[in-house]
């Protein structure tokens, strides 16, 4: 059971960080846009991007360097290890790119330019 709980945290907590960061960015950008403070919008974007890139860089390194270890948390079979290593490496790259998209999407939504 303890092994399962650690695995759940690893799988479900990593994307939540970026979604929450982007959710808060909408509010911060909207308030500063309404207050006519573009400098604070730029600063907020830089800080959000810095924090999310640092966080996901750690996630990226774990997934790229130790994919077998991550899969063994799920008691993966040898066949699953063979398939899963490649899948986790692709997933790690996509998460690294998606956080940039999520942050800037939130900025545009905060500016009233979201789709």
C-alpha positions as CSV (number, residue, x, y, z in Angstrom):
1,X,0.0,0.0,0.0
2,X,2.8,2.4,0.9
3,X,4.4,1.8,-2.5
4,X,1.1,2.5,-4.2
5,X,0.7,5.8,-2.4
6,X,4.2,7.1,-3.4
7,X,3.4,6.1,-7.0
8,X,0.1,7.9,-6.9
9,X,1.8,11.1,-5.7
10,X,4.4,10.9,-8.5
11,X,1.9,10.3,-11.3
12,X,-0.9,12.7,-10.2
13,X,0.9,15.5,-8.5
14,X,3.3,16.5,-11.2
15,X,0.9,17.8,-13.8
16,X,-1.3,19.5,-11.1
17,X,1.6,21.9,-10.3
18,X,1.6,23.4,-13.7
19,X,-2.2,23.6,-14.0
20,X,-2.4,25.4,-10.7
21,X,0.4,27.8,-11.7
22,X,-1.5,28.6,-14.9
23,X,-4.8,29.0,-13.0
24,X,-3.2,31.6,-10.7
25,X,-1.6,33.3,-13.6
26,X,-5.0,34.2,-15.1
27,X,-5.9,36.0,-12.0
28,X,-2.6,37.8,-11.5
29,X,-2.5,38.9,-15.1
30,X,-6.1,40.0,-15.2
31,X,-5.7,42.2,-12.0
32,X,-2.5,43.8,-13.3
33,X,-4.0,44.3,-16.8
34,X,-7.0,46.0,-15.2
35,X,-4.7,48.2,-13.1
36,X,-2.7,49.1,-16.2
37,X,0.5,47.7,-14.8
38,X,2.2,45.9,-17.7
39,X,5.5,45.7,-16.0
40,X,4.0,43.5,-13.3
41,X,2.5,41.2,-16.0
42,X,5.9,40.7,-17.5
43,X,7.4,40.0,-14.1
44,X,4.7,37.5,-13.2
45,X,5.2,35.7,-16.5
46,X,8.9,35.5,-16.0
47,X,8.6,34.2,-12.4
48,X,5.9,31.7,-13.4
49,X,7.9,30.4,-16.3
50,X,11.0,30.2,-14.1
51,X,9.3,28.2,-11.4
52,X,7.5,25.9,-13.8
53,X,10.7,25.2,-15.9
54,X,12.7,24.5,-12.7
55,X,10.0,22.1,-11.4
56,X,9.5,20.3,-14.7
57,X,13.3,20.1,-15.3
58,X,13.5,18.0,-12.2
59,X,10.6,15.9,-13.4
60,X,12.3,15.7,-16.8
61,X,15.6,14.6,-15.4
62,X,14.0,11.9,-13.3
63,X,12.0,10.5,-16.3
64,X,15.0,10.7,-18.6
65,X,17.7,9.3,-16.3
66,X,15.6,6.8,-14.2
67,X,12.7,5.6,-16.3
68,X,13.2,2.0,-15.2
69,X,13.0,3.0,-11.6
70,X,9.8,4.9,-12.1
71,X,8.2,1.9,-13.9
72,X,9.4,-0.4,-11.2
73,X,7.3,1.6,-8.8
74,X,4.3,0.1,-10.7
75,X,5.8,-3.4,-10.6
76,X,6.2,-3.4,-14.3
77,X,6.9,-6.6,-16.2
78,X,10.0,-6.9,-18.5
79,X,7.8,-6.3,-21.5
80,X,6.3,-3.2,-19.9
81,X,9.8,-2.0,-19.0
82,X,10.8,-2.3,-22.7
83,X,7.8,-0.3,-23.9
84,X,7.5,2.0,-20.9
85,X,11.1,3.4,-21.0
86,X,10.5,5.0,-24.4
87,X,7.0,6.1,-23.5
88,X,8.2,7.9,-20.3
89,X,11.0,9.6,-22.2
90,X,8.5,11.0,-24.7
91,X,6.1,11.9,-21.9
92,X,8.9,13.8,-20.1
93,X,9.7,15.9,-23.2
94,X,6.0,16.6,-23.7
95,X,5.5,17.8,-20.1
96,X,8.5,20.1,-20.4
97,X,6.9,21.7,-23.5
98,X,3.4,21.7,-22.2
99,X,4.1,23.8,-19.2
100,X,5.3,26.6,-21.4
101,X,2.1,26.4,-23.4
102,X,-0.1,26.3,-20.3
103,X,1.5,29.4,-18.7
104,X,1.2,31.5,-21.9
105,X,-2.3,30.3,-22.5
106,X,-3.2,31.5,-19.0
107,X,-1.6,34.8,-19.7
108,X,-3.6,35.3,-22.8
109,X,-6.8,34.3,-21.0
110,X,-6.0,36.8,-18.2
111,X,-5.6,39.5,-20.9
112,X,-9.0,38.6,-22.3
113,X,-7.4,37.1,-25.5
114,X,-8.0,33.4,-24.7
115,X,-9.8,31.1,-27.1
